[in-house]
Amino acid sequence: MSEMTFVQAINSGLRQELDRDTDVFLMGEDIAHYGGMFRVTEGLMDAYGDKRIVDTPISESGFIGMALGAALAGKRPVAELMFIDFSLVAMDQVHNQIAKTHYMSGGRVKVPLTIITQGGGYKGAAAQHSQMLEALFLQVPGIKVVCPSNPADAKGLVAAAIRDDNPVLFIEHKQLLGVKGEVPEGEHFVPLGEAKVVRSGSELSIFTYSYCVTLVEQALEGTGVDAEIFDLRSLNPLDWPAIATSVKKTHRALIVHESHQRCGVGVDLAAQIQQKLFDELDAPIGICAAADTPIPFAKPLEDVVLPSPERIKLAIEQVLHG
Amino acid sequence: MPQAEDFYRQMVRLRAVENELTKLSQTGQLRGSLHLCQGQEAVPAGACAALRKDDYLTCTYRGHGYVLAKGLDLDLVLREILGKASGLCKGKGGKMHLFDPEFGLLGTNGIVGGGVGTAVGAALASWIDGKDQVALTVFGDGTLNQGHVSECFNMAALYKLPVIFLCENNLYAEMTPLERSHGNTDLCARVAGFGIKTDKCDGNDPFLVYDAVHKAVERARKGEGPTFIEAMTYRTIGHYQADPGTQYRTPEEIAQWKEKSPISKLEKVIGNAAEAIREEEENRVSEAMQSALKQPDPSPTHALTEVFA
């Protein structure tokens, strides 16, 4: 093990895959000569050359679409979207083309393509640079979605995303980029679709992912609540067996995420839990999510909209004591 | 260099397919929209003759002519258009979503301009690996007004990618004439602004289309970058089955272009041999269609498979 930041861990995962398979290549804005806005691709162009680490113009729809063509031509493209907010200008390519191609072709073609991006708030980046948009992509059959919460998982999941024969959206959180953690040296791989128990407990199950794992841990500090925390890590495919096992054990569930509540992951999980495990539940399922407003700029406003340890604590109280 | 008979065969086969599909559409035996390309047959016939089997191709929803001219199996294509289990894509794609990697076909497409990035990306793969496969993407004049396509023009020029942008200028973007949808109707001039070599040809002459595409393919294989070709042509039929095509065009204009139909033009060149070729193709297509109609429908359980590889 060695200590690395989240960014260094992804860099290490990318190098691992670039070394393993010469069909892997990266494309995106400012990733080659500059080394990436957040330094995720630092040093890669020097190591692998400018035909495997390709700088693109600010043309998200164009280069995401090109990644599809390259994937169909036998490559394993990794396209970096500097901010997940910018995915919205490439939505036709992601939703209509990339996600559907394998199905529409009756399985004749595969789309081994990874989109690496970062999202999330808490930095005063305002409404167009602070979003978590994972729910939009969960509405589209054919694309996998992962949201790592720590450096080791970031390395292992980026490797799994690249090796997968399907489109995968890999979402970093901007609050986590500089966070350090122990990362396995050498080959490291975390399978898609496996949730992780962050801590075991008996009083309630908290399902969360990305930066909210940290917020949930902070919310529980000093409360004495014996909560079980699950880091979902992968939202599609979803680790339903892990979720069901935990709900059957604690009989109470809370879902915490940073994206908006309406039609989001919390609402979806709550529906599945109550449909399949209604008799197991001792209390209504709780959801703690962003308010349904755009993300405001000023801190006192952003604090109200995004989940915080204080808001999560209240949500835990609600699930435990009504 | 293909002969007149080869082009003629491709064009009458395409026309025969469209005639069969029209009959099925009118009798309710064909689901979905039907976008035909009557009058434009010379462009696919000429363009695909200049491509290798392993060259990449993306088309529009009006792309079945290219699909057939690229060499795909007629039976598999017709079965897919009819939504049959034994179709090219097992009935999941339909006419607007035909794929066959064996022939470099990376998709017909339901979104205007949607497949242009795919072709440029396939060309990028060739560029990265130093291969000589080229990509051809075909679209209409209306597609030049899609932002995605401008992004693709720029990147093709920037990296000097082996891609051919083939524009079928049929003077109408769906039902809207060129002069009411383009600030500058000189399409070559617009694309030249990206630093892309441009060429313009008579799209109703398969030999001229072949020449233009052949030259562009040679340039691309030599690493000399992309070419934009504007093939002037005309859709003598409506945009789709419910559009007679007469509300926005005069009968005189349509009649004038019917006279310039590439099929009748080439008939005059070939002479007596034309009739035999046409009959042969009509019979072949009719038999394939009869056989396709008898194929089993997909199993309902198959709807839920192949979301992921």
Interface residues (C-beta under 8 A of the other chain):
Chain A: F25 K51 R52 V54 T56 P57 S59 S61 G62 F63 I64 G65 M66 A67 L68 G69 A70 A71 L72 A73 G74 K75 P77 D92 Q93 N96 Q97 K100 T101 H102 Y103 M104 S105 G106 G107 R108 V109 K110 V111 P141 G142 K144 D165 N166
Chain B: Y56 T58 G87 L88 C89 K90 G91 K92 G93 H97 F99 D100 P101 L106 G107 N109 G110 I111 G114 G115 V116 G117 T118 A119 V120 G121 A122 A123 L124 A125 S126 W127 I128 D129 Q133 A135 G147 H148 E151 C152 N154 M155 L158 Y159 T305 E306 V307 F308 A309
